[in-house]
Amino acid sequence: MATPAQARVDLAAIRHNVSLLKEQAGGAELMGAVKADAYGHGLVPASEAALEGGASRLGTAFVREALALRAAGVTAPILSWLITPDEPLDQALEADVELSAADARLLGEIAEVARRTGRTAKLHLEADTGMSRGGAPLAAWPGLLAKALELRAEGVIDIVGVWSHFACADIPGHPSIALQIEAFETALKLAEQAGAAGSHVIRHLSNSAAAMTLPAARYDLVRPGIAMYGLSPIPELGDFGLRPAMTLVAQVGLVKRVPEGSGVSYAHLYVTDRETTLGLVPLGYADGILRHATGRAEVLAGGRRRRIAGRVCMDQFMIDMGDDPLSAGDEVVLFGPGDGGEPTAQEWADTLGTITHEIVTRIGSRVPRVHEHTSSVTTGTSRRP
């Protein structure tokens, strides 16, 4: 290992996961969500693996992410959906990046850029069906449609999609799910009546959880995110046959023997109860190892699981090996698929009271992503509703 730590990303696992999701989509297109550096897995390699696995489109939060994909030679359709003021819209249109819009202000801004560049903007109109985050509320939806149709008649935009986003699809049976589907149907009906939802307009609503559990919500396209990377969108229903793609490892930086009663790391939250061997792992909260993993999260070292001993520091944490052997340079596995007895990202998330999305996206830029093609896919506790 050339660096103290690595996030090893199995691209074969991503291809497998996308293929499985594509099968589950029942004929709908698949847009791979690759925002946030592909959920920490490496934007370009993960995107290419997703396309190889069966994705026909890619989705990013910000335009700069889409432009990075274009700069890397990715030609597949890309949608950017979080358009804030002063985004590089000129570059987006020139790079044929599709944009999302949910209010008249943004429609006007995009139209002005289209006039200036001479390029027709491809737009997905977003309806707020009950998440109260992005999207136009249904009360404002007819006005958004009217403005979009006016600009389409001018020739500066083309309406290529109508979409929304679930709030609670990962909570099976939540009453908001049916209400959001109903609201989306209303938005679609209004769009059709206005003439804004022709046969080429893509209807999309489903994230990972909905794509795998709600056939009625798949429409023309599904937008899986976390599931592409092998992490279950609904852990209580099993792993769905997904294969975790990321394994986080580090080399032991220092090993030393300390006496009973030794306080370990800041605030001496951990004190040795015997003479013991401590190992220093060169990853800390600057690298995405949450500080409240202190004394809670486990790693695999020397063939056994060890709990983090003492406070997680900015660049490092300690483990207590007891009398087991450990040498500088030995590999410690923080999380991975679990094949070798190591913790999984799901276990880390459960232990720390969060979700796997946060575990993998927080891994910092000091940790290089090493892309491999090594997966031997197994299906574990697969359950497919």
Salt bridges, closest charged atoms under 4 A:
GLU29 OE1 - ARG57 NE 3.42
GLU52 OE1 - ARG15 NH1 3.31
ASP90 OD1 - ARG116 NH2 2.86
ASP96 OD1 - LYS122 NZ 3.18
GLU98 OE1 - ARG57 NH1 3.20
GLU98 OE1 - HIS124 NE2 2.65
GLU109 OE1 - ARG105 NH1 2.91
GLU112 OE1 - ARG115 NH1 3.38
GLU150 OE2 - LYS147 NZ 3.85
GLU154 OE2 - ARG115 NE 2.61
ASP158 OD1 - HIS200 NE2 3.44
ASP220 OD2 - ARG203 NE 2.84
ASP273 OD1 - ARG274 NH1 2.62
GLU275 OE2 - ARG257 NE 3.32
ASP287 OD1 - ARG366 NE 2.87
GLU298 OE1 - ARG305 NH1 3.38
GLU298 OE2 - ARG307 NH2 3.87
ASP315 OD1 - ARG366 NH2 2.90
ASP320 OD1 - ARG274 NH2 3.41
ASP323 OD1 - ARG257 NH2 2.55
ASP324 OD2 - ARG304 NH1 2.87
ASP324 OD2 - ARG306 NH1 2.78
GLU331 OE1 - ARG8 NH2 2.78
ASP339 OD2 - ARG243 NH2 2.61
GLU347 OE1 - ARG305 NH1 2.67
GLU358 OE2 - ARG362 NH1 3.48
